[in-house]
Amino acid sequence: MRLNPQNTSPSLAGKLIVTTSTDPLTRGLDYLYGVRSLALDPEMIDIVYDLENRKSLCVWISEHIDGVNRQLENYLQACHDCFHPWEQPAIQIYAAPLAQSFGIDALCNLQTNPITILIDVGRVVPTDWLLLVVHEYAHAHAGSPGHHEKYARSLSHLCLGLGIAPPEFGMESQLRFYPDCRPTQNPLAFWRGEHY
Ligand SMILES: [Zn+2]
């Protein structure tokens, strides 16, 4: 799990997010309930209760989420390519709007099979999405939600492979926020289609 440095209060299974409806609101809600089922805690995706914002989010999701998830899958593949095939954990990755109250930008759920990575693409600028994927991939590779020595080794290996400066000291306090990502002003703006 990568904590959002702005908010220091306290990281999901196959292609199971399937929707058959053609109604944008239904399609968006199906997607949100799909990612809820993959989160560490379903309440991490609380937008389903936000009657004011959820319609615009669902419409945006129904039109754009496949393209966003394809991009995340490209980044996931770039991480896989840093390791031998037998060292690559089985991972699925999805974009999801994560509840502000949890204060996280992304998460890795080691309890699902395959391991699930959820990325809140509204919280950091798109050019830094790869950095969020790298942070969570290192959890999947280390097989642990902690930021200890094994995690530091996985993260450093990924950074070197992808041309990112590796963490210098390997201290937990640094690793929790590594690599550094540029935050957006309003996490929900991206999800509403309001590009900056
Ligand atoms: Zn973490």
Boltz pocket constraint, residues with backbone or C-beta under 6 A from the ligand:
constraints:
  - pocket:
      binder: B
      contacts: [[A, 1], [A, 2], [A, 3], [A, 135], [A, 139], [A, 145], [A, 146], [A, 147], [A, 175], [A, 176]]
      max_distance: 6.0
